[in-house]
Amino acid sequence: MKCALVTGGSRGIGSAICQKLAADSNYHILINYQSNAAAAEETLKKVIENGATGELIKFDVANADEVKDALGQWQENNPDAIVEVIVNNAGITRDGLFMWMSQEDWSSVINTSLNGFYNVTNFFIQKLLRNKYGRIINMVSVSGVKGTPGQTNYSAAKGAVVAATKALAQEVAKRNITVNAVAPGFIKTDMTGDLDEKELVKMVPANRFGEAEEVADLVSFLASKKAGYITGEVININGGIYS
Ligand SMILES: NC(=O)c1ccc[n+]([C@@H]2O[C@H](COP(=O)([O-])OP(=O)(O)OC[C@H]3O[C@@H](n4cnc5c(N)ncnc54)[C@H](OP(=O)(O)O)[C@@H]3O)[C@@H](O)[C@H]2O)c1
């Protein structure tokens, strides 16, 4: 059984990615989530409607022990399963000016995006190398490429994942493993639900926020065999806001 794992697959961009991979590939879809079981179940339902199989795996990507336990248990129960695609999508924001930023707001954002990337990817990397095939896709952000005021924590976390993407890509390229980052601008999800869309679209040349499905289409391509010669890249998907 060949599998694709999507962290933060219960809602928003991650859910759209699960559904798109279900439609475009033959992978069994592993839908990770942290707490919203109802949304995760809804994603699984849509994965099945799109013609694939899938299952839920609950863990907090930021918690190293929890990741090891959950993935270790899953691998033990599925000894023949091979995870070929890893989409490190789980992420959070805790916005605020740096001068007032608490240690907790700094650490939780770094722990989720950056340590989450380490915890999940490191669990699988030796297996991918032995298997001589893999696709690792990291969800970053325009904030991690240009820096966004009010998001020093988030920009740092995503910028670090950009650098890790480029470094790891060079380590594993010989074994047919690609590592790429996708950097969205404003995408309509729960994460951007409280933003003043009318005001912010003035900054976007395309004059609209993007859809989660548009990001999912790009991820699905990067996850496919067709994208084998693209690695170490950061692909912006932001309606022209920045590149
Ligand atoms: N929306 C945007 O405009 C935008 C722009 C640039 C980059 N991004 C990035 O794209 C990714 C997805 O964003 P989104 O807008 O789809 O966010 P969202 O709607 O807030 O959904 C976040 C997802 O991540 C999961 N999650 C959060 N913390 C987790 C943890 N510690 N462990 C496991 N899962 C966790 C959530 O699970 P539960 O449902 O269980 O809570 C949920 O499925 C993030 O990395 C974000 O930084 C988003």
The ligand as an ORCA input file, in Angstrom:
! r2SCAN-3c Opt
* xyz 0 1
  N      -4.476     30.507      4.627
  C      -3.482     31.244      4.195
  O      -3.681     32.360      3.695
  C      -2.067     30.726      4.235
  C      -1.081     31.517      3.618
  C       0.223     31.056      3.635
  C       0.540     29.869      4.252
  N      -0.416     29.135      4.868
  C      -0.008     27.888      5.498
  O      -0.757     26.810      4.978
  C      -0.930     25.811      5.978
  C      -2.417     25.504      6.150
  O      -3.072     26.707      6.521
  P      -4.676     26.848      6.542
  O      -4.976     28.239      6.149
  O      -5.292     25.723      5.821
  O      -4.906     26.716      8.125
  P      -6.210     26.325      8.961
  O      -7.429     26.490      8.124
  O      -6.072     27.066     10.238
  O      -5.986     24.748      9.220
  C      -4.886     24.339      9.960
  C      -4.786     22.835      9.925
  O      -3.577     22.456     10.622
  C      -3.904     21.574     11.667
  N      -2.974     21.792     12.770
  C      -2.687     22.949     13.424
  N      -1.765     22.734     14.371
  C      -1.456     21.414     14.320
  C      -0.583     20.576     15.050
  N       0.186     21.068     16.031
  N      -0.531     19.256     14.741
  C      -1.306     18.739     13.746
  N      -2.143     19.493     13.016
  C      -2.233     20.802     13.308
  C      -5.353     21.848     12.016
  O      -5.897     20.693     12.647
  P      -7.283     20.747     13.540
  O      -8.403     20.839     12.536
  O      -7.290     19.454     14.274
  O      -7.186     21.968     14.391
  C      -5.913     22.135     10.627
  O      -6.168     20.934      9.928
  C      -0.260     26.361      7.243
  O       1.052     25.848      7.356
  C      -0.229     27.850      6.988
  O       0.821     28.467      7.711
  C      -1.724     29.547      4.874
*
